[in-house]
Amino acid sequence: MDFVTHLPRSERGNTFLLLFQDMITSYAMCKPMSSTTAQDCAEAYEEVVVRNYGASSEIRHDRDPRLMSRKATLAYRPQANGQQERSGQTIMHSIRAYVEEPDQTDGDDHA
């Protein structure tokens, strides 16, 4: 679980993507968001992951204060969370390339 931040504002006012990735298959799921509060993150997790695939047995993240819990990976340690970080970079570059074109403010439709 990780945030992709600093995206151009979409028509719906979203500037963040919350990224979920299955660690076995590397399947990535994104939820465009305008806010990153704990409540919004919990609702996004339920909508994107739980309703489609069931609850996770473990959630890994990069110690972002918005996502802190009892279990966390080491910050800035690629061996611990590198797959997620790389997926976040790839998605961020793809969405940025799309929304930076003139009149393209619907990037959250493609996330």
C-alpha positions in Angstrom: 0.0 0.0 0.0 1.5 3.3 -1.0 0.6 6.8 -2.2 1.4 8.3 -5.5 1.4 12.1 -4.8 1.7 15.4 -6.6 -0.4 14.5 -9.6 -2.1 17.3 -11.5 -5.6 17.9 -10.3 -8.2 15.9 -12.2 -11.8 17.0 -13.1 -13.0 15.4 -9.9 -10.4 17.2 -7.8 -8.2 14.1 -7.2 -4.4 14.7 -6.8 -3.4 11.4 -5.2 -3.5 7.7 -6.1 -3.6 5.1 -3.4 -1.8 2.0 -4.8 -2.5 -1.5 -3.7 -0.4 -4.4 -5.0 -0.6 -8.1 -4.5 2.9 -9.3 -3.5 2.5 -12.7 -5.2 1.1 -11.8 -8.6 2.3 -8.1 -8.7 -1.2 -7.1 -9.7 -1.6 -3.4 -9.0 -4.9 -1.6 -8.1 -5.3 2.2 -7.8 -7.9 4.4 -6.2 -7.8 8.1 -7.2 -8.3 10.3 -4.1 -8.6 13.9 -3.2 -7.7 13.4 0.5 -5.4 11.0 2.3 -7.0 10.9 5.7 -7.1 7.5 7.6 -10.8 7.3 7.1 -10.5 7.8 3.3 -7.7 5.2 3.1 -9.8 2.7 5.0 -12.8 3.3 2.7 -10.6 3.0 -0.4 -9.1 -0.3 0.9 -12.6 -1.7 1.5 -13.8 -0.6 -1.9 -10.8 -1.6 -4.0 -9.5 -4.7 -2.2 -11.9 -6.2 0.3 -15.0 -6.0 -1.9 -13.3 -7.6 -4.8 -10.7 -10.0 -3.3 -11.4 -10.3 0.5 -9.3 -8.9 3.4 -5.5 -9.2 3.2 -3.7 -11.3 5.7 -0.9 -8.6 5.9 -0.5 -5.1 4.6 2.9 -3.7 3.8 3.8 0.0 3.4 6.7 2.3 3.6 6.0 3.7 7.1 4.0 6.6 5.7 2.5 8.3 8.9 -0.9 8.0 7.2 -0.5 4.2 7.1 1.3 3.4 10.3 0.3 0.3 12.3 1.9 -2.4 14.5 3.7 -4.0 11.5 5.9 -1.9 9.1 8.7 -2.4 6.7 12.0 -0.6 7.1 11.9 2.9 5.5 14.1 3.4 2.4 14.9 -0.3 2.2 14.1 -1.6 -1.4 14.4 -5.2 -0.3 11.5 -4.7 2.0 9.1 -2.8 -0.3 10.9 -2.3 -3.6 8.2 -4.0 -5.8 5.6 -1.6 -4.5 7.8 1.5 -4.9 8.7 0.5 -8.5 5.1 0.0 -9.4 4.2 3.4 -7.9 6.9 5.0 -10.1 5.6 3.3 -13.2 2.0 4.2 -12.6 3.0 7.8 -11.6 5.0 8.3 -14.9 2.2 6.8 -17.0 -0.6 9.0 -15.4 1.6 12.1 -15.6 2.4 11.5 -19.2 -1.3 11.3 -20.0 -2.6 14.2 -17.9 0.2 16.6 -18.9 -1.2 16.7 -22.4 -3.4 19.7 -23.1 -7.0 19.3 -22.0 -6.4 16.0 -20.3 -7.8 16.3 -16.8 -9.5 12.8 -16.6 -6.4 10.9 -15.5 -8.2 9.3 -12.6 -10.5 7.5 -15.1 -7.4 5.6 -16.3 -5.8 4.8 -13.0 
